[in-house]
Amino acid sequence: MKTVLVGGCFDFIHVGHIDFLKKAKQHGDKLIVMLESDETIKRLKGEDRPFHTQEQRKEMLEELRTVDEVIMLPPLKTDEEYFEAVKKIHPDVIALTEGDPILEKKMKQTELVGATVAVIPKTVTHSTTTLAKLLKLE
């Protein structure tokens, strides 16, 4: 069985997320999502985020038939902490979004855990941040 790993916030599930998860799953048999903590999202996206708690986001992801498992991450502050979490899962494939600002770093980490990289093209759609602004939540 080939395991595919993805990571992210998944705060407002939108068509871009669905497309990414479906394409990631095509690279293996089991799709695992490493779900960022509320604290990490606040640090990365701002004090008004996330809109949904980590537990709520986990529940939404688990309802998607594409997702086989969701792992709730504790607050992680360093690349090494994140790398250790990935090593524990030991995925065969790590799926990344094309255009990710730290794509090169993630690709290097993927090699270090002995996984292959699947770079998924970004779907042209509104991001969670754009949707939040349109809905006047930010």
Secondary structure, DSSP 4 states (H G I P E B T S, - for coil): --EEEEEE--SS--HHHHHHHHHHHTTSSEEEEEEPPHHHHHHHH-TT--SS-HHHHHHHHHTSTT--EEEEPPP--SHHHHHHHHHHH--SEEEEETT-TTHHHHHHHHHHTTPEEEEEPPPSS--HHHHHHHTT--
